[in-house]
Amino acid sequence: MHSGQASRPPGRLARWVARWSPTTRRHFRLGMLFIAPWTIGFLAFTLYPMLASLYFSFTEYRFRGTSQWIGLGNYRQLFQDDLFWTALGNTAYMVVIGVPLLLIFSFICAVLLNLKVRGQSFYRVVYFLPSIVPVVASTMLWLWILNPNSGILNSFLGIFGLHGPNWFHDPAWSKPALILLGLWGTGGTIVIYLSGLQDVPVSLLESAELDGASWLQRLWHITIPMVSPITLFNLITGVIGMFQYFSQAYVFGAAVATVGNAIGAPLNSTLFYSVYLYQNGFIFLKMGYASAMAWILFFIILGCTVLLLRFTENITYYAG
């Protein structure tokens, strides 16, 4: 017996799947089976925490008991929080000053390591090794190097009659000290630049040399434009990573502070955004407040990435 209601016609996806052969359907099921572990992991450990943190950012989250919905209360409180602006300013300092210095240093090292000299492979290994040293170990090493009283760097400056700065307890020098630490561990970025330098056409460099271009002119007019996509990639990943700067600053602050709360020492000059987020979420247990900070950081990083892509599209060269 037929119902009086007409059946709904199949959708476009259903019609498309219906045209699959039995082999295609079997391959599709096998493919979905193989990616099921990743899908489950993404849903459980990425998508769900993201959606949960978005909900918590509108609540006064409590580890015990029910959370209280407060709407935009956390966001309004953040913009009135002096430490929030201090942390954002410290992070902006590292992004605006630290990231360009890291890129310039990495590119110069990559150019030097790309020269055909004896022991080239050995030098490449030496430059890459610091990047695989654990973060805590490398930070403690640099705390020893930058010790104002007995550190190697200040002792070396003393040979020339220069008085080294108080890297640890001077707020004006704490962030430059962390930038120095970052320069030491740029092996990964150097390797990426090296791979880009390998793709620069030798014919262009040879033609320019025959036309009388100097090494510096070839570098400026050929090599740098040809590796501009690599520079853009390193710039974006560097900005994203620097906005999430945490481990080195946390270890640095913990080693510098002698009394009280170690986070941000000295005088909150190393209180970066991620450090302050961690402090609110896992020390003060203000998880809703920390979740709001995380989403603000997400949109800041998203905005910076879009702007970088927008303003570099006319100066980035893509072959073909």
Secondary structure, 3 states (H helix, E strand, C coil): CCCCCCCCCCCHHHHHHHCCCHHHHHHHHHHHHHCHHHHHHHHHHHHHHHHHHHHHCCEECCCCCCCEECCCHHHHHHHCCHHHHHHHHHHHHHHHHHHHHHHHHHHHHHHHHCCCCCCHHHHHHHHHHHHHCCHHHHHHHHHHHCCCCCCHHHHHHHHCCCCCCCCCCCHHHHHHHHHHHHHHCCHHHHHHHHHHHHCCCHHHHHHHHHCCCCHHHHHHHHHHHHCHHHHHHHHHHHHHHHHCCCHHHHHHHHHHCCCCCCCCCCCCCCCCHHHHHHHHHHHCCCHHHHHHHHHHHHHHHHHHHHHHHHHHCCCCCCCC
